[in-house]
């Protein structure tokens, strides 16, 4: 995939999936701008992404900073930033926790996506990062799932309204990012190992997996209004079945297969 001289803005580009996407766009020849709330983190990320990476302080919760970040115009925008939703059982976090999640994560990402859709060049793309909790019931992640589902419901509607600008989402499953750094290493390793044992691909995600998906969507001008699941097959089964060689079918005297 080539993005030579394409102008790309990654909101949330200083860490995690956004950082991996920014690196991938840069490697593909794009002129990359990363935005986040902390200039210190932006400077560290920019030094690793490469020379001429532009740094912009912006917050998805602050429309003025987003408008300023988008003012120069871009060919592609990735929305990988957002305020973390409130984890915990719904009956414990209650309506207040749900409201905080919807306001912080869903509304913040929606606001950034709406502004980006109006700022990119016609025919350009906006890709927002959501999450598997919006489609798969996960205990303790109800409010997170509600926020993700709200964003995913917005994507096809917005895509229809702003075409030829394209609007899509990538929905990652469990991905090994810095978001899990606060969990003790042994516990974190067990979490990932347990999840990997239940996935058909046999491993949890890596930010580079999501970056490849983001670039693929941005590169394909015939994809819009789509939510691409990048979750290692999380929706296929909760347990990995053993693989058995099928038995040869029995045949009747006339040679037709006997179905049991």
Secondary structure, 3 states (H helix, E strand, C coil): CCCCCCEEEEECCCCHHHHHHHHHHHHCCCEEEEEECCHHHHHHHHHHHCCCCEEEECCCCCHHHHHHHHCCCEEEEEECCCCCCCCCCHHHHHHHHHHHHHHHHHHHHHHHHHHHHHHEEEEEEEEEECCHHHCCCCCCCHHHHHHHHHHHHHHHHHHHHHCCCEEEEEEECCECCHHHCCCCHHHHHHHHHHHHHHCCCCCCECHHHHHHHHHHHHHCCCCCCCEEEECCCCCCCCCCCCCCCCCCCCECCCCCECCC
